[in-house]
Amino acid sequence: MKIAVQTSLPAFQNDIGDVVRLFYGEGAAVEETQQADARLTHIHEEAAGEWRETFVLTDCSGRTEQNTLSAPAVFGGLEEKRQKKRLIKRCCYMLLRAAACMGLPDGNPTDEAVLPATGKRKNARRGQTYAARPV
């Protein structure tokens, strides 16, 4: 499945593509001008000292999913870019996770497909359980 990524902040195009590739594999994120099975649109708004990130995923049949997150705006160099990138990627991830659960084609990753397997998860598959660790 190919998803055309359109964003109002071109500097974050690759970061959004990274999140798309988590769910749909390498080569899934394409530029907005290319042929695609779905369109992912990102809108960044800044008002009253707050950032608002909105992602809209539209599939070929016209069905849409939307997610919006906001956070206080941070200004000043590297910290501004880092906080903005974190909010953008988190908002995109939440939308694609919800869309995968709703059954978009080829977008049904398990937790293990998205996150690297940990020793705890591997052992859980073997039937071993763990008690809660004391704090």
ChimeraX attribute file (.defattr): number of C-alpha atoms within 10 A of each C-alpha:
attribute: neighborCount
match mode: 1-to-1
recipient: residues
	/A:1	14
	/A:2	21
	/A:3	26
	/A:4	22
	/A:5	24
	/A:6	20
	/A:7	18
	/A:8	12
	/A:9	10
	/A:10	10
	/A:11	11
	/A:12	17
	/A:13	17
	/A:14	12
	/A:15	15
	/A:16	24
	/A:17	22
	/A:18	17
	/A:19	21
	/A:20	26
	/A:21	16
	/A:22	17
	/A:23	20
	/A:24	21
	/A:25	15
	/A:26	12
	/A:27	12
	/A:28	19
	/A:29	26
	/A:30	19
	/A:31	16
	/A:32	15
	/A:33	9
	/A:34	11
	/A:35	12
	/A:36	18
	/A:37	14
	/A:38	21
	/A:39	23
	/A:40	26
	/A:41	19
	/A:42	24
	/A:43	15
	/A:44	16
	/A:45	11
	/A:46	13
	/A:47	9
	/A:48	7
	/A:49	10
	/A:50	13
	/A:51	19
	/A:52	19
	/A:53	22
	/A:54	20
	/A:55	24
	/A:56	19
	/A:57	22
	/A:58	18
	/A:59	17
	/A:60	10
	/A:61	8
	/A:62	10
	/A:63	10
	/A:64	14
	/A:65	16
	/A:66	19
	/A:67	17
	/A:68	17
	/A:69	15
	/A:70	16
	/A:71	14
	/A:72	14
	/A:73	15
	/A:74	15
	/A:75	12
	/A:76	7
	/A:77	8
	/A:78	9
	/A:79	11
	/A:80	12
	/A:81	14
	/A:82	12
	/A:83	15
	/A:84	22
	/A:85	16
	/A:86	11
	/A:87	17
	/A:88	26
	/A:89	19
	/A:90	15
	/A:91	23
	/A:92	27
	/A:93	20
	/A:94	17
	/A:95	21
	/A:96	26
	/A:97	16
	/A:98	16
	/A:99	18
	/A:100	18
	/A:101	13
	/A:102	12
	/A:103	10
	/A:104	15
	/A:105	12
	/A:106	12
	/A:107	20
	/A:108	19
	/A:109	15
	/A:110	12
	/A:111	9
	/A:112	11
	/A:113	11
	/A:114	15
	/A:115	10
	/A:116	9
	/A:117	11
	/A:118	10
	/A:119	8
	/A:120	12
	/A:121	14
	/A:122	12
	/A:123	12
	/A:124	12
	/A:125	9
	/A:126	9
	/A:127	8
	/A:128	10
	/A:129	11
	/A:130	8
	/A:131	5
	/A:132	6
	/A:133	5
	/A:134	4
	/A:135	3
